[in-house]
């Protein structure tokens, strides 16, 4: 479940983070400052070449929603992947996950569409979920403008994994749109804290307990405990959902709930590819370039891209 210690490259990154004294982000007391501090930690890299990267806006429940469309170098229309970024529903934006989306589009051969959903605490639940659901519906109804062929997957990391899982549950419950695959990267699927990984990895492994508490209080204070679109693990049923890839990390505080979600999907008859990285930390999937470059990140993106290719027979 967890390696004896984090990978040496992870230890180097954690030492740099500790020396910078930027965490926990909750200590700054306001979301704007936390977002600005987090933005300084981003890698400055262009990523792989793509056919095009374009910003666009689509209708949403509270106004236009900004999206970014990543088209791979391929002929003709291809499947679309709606990608929802992580950041505890508080931080993160189109820029924070730009590199991830570029790599995923390049390696999967799919159009990847990132969503700049409304964030907490300014806009608590269900704002982010509603925006991601609206974008998913728009993509299903309008594949041509993004270069899609009508086939659709949802994906996301951490808070974005929560949103992808929730959108998938809602699509099943409402009879559409049809979602063919879900890629859930260390998804946050419950606010229950009684997990071994929450105790083992509460401090010192990038995502900290104070930040998890702040993120949860910022976003979920209007949500009911049994609302499956807030807490996907607590849905009454997980049957009849699309196949999934679930990625987890050994030194991640939310490791165990991600594993539990993978097992819950499997128990409900859903085909699941669970990829576990025992020596990795939360957020490793996005660590694709210096100064925080991890080979495991490239491996995880490559394997999840391969899962998407296989799902779409590309």
Secondary structure, 3 states (H helix, E strand, C coil): CCCCCCCHHHHHHHHHHHHHCCCCHHHHCCHHHHHHHHHCCCCCCCCCCCCEEEEEEECCCCCCEEEEEEECCCCCCEEEEEEECCCCCCCCCCCCCHHHHHHHHHHHCCEEEEEECCCCCCCCCCHHHHHHHHHHHHHHHCCHHHCEEEEEEEEEECHHHHHHHHHHHHHHHCCCCCCCEEEEECCCCCCCCCCHHHHHCCCCCCCCHHHHHHHHHHHHCCCCCCCCCCCHHHCCCCCCCCEEEEEEEEECCCHHHHHHHHHHHHHCCCCEEEEEEEEEECCHHHCEECCEECHHHHHHHHHHHHHHHHHHCC
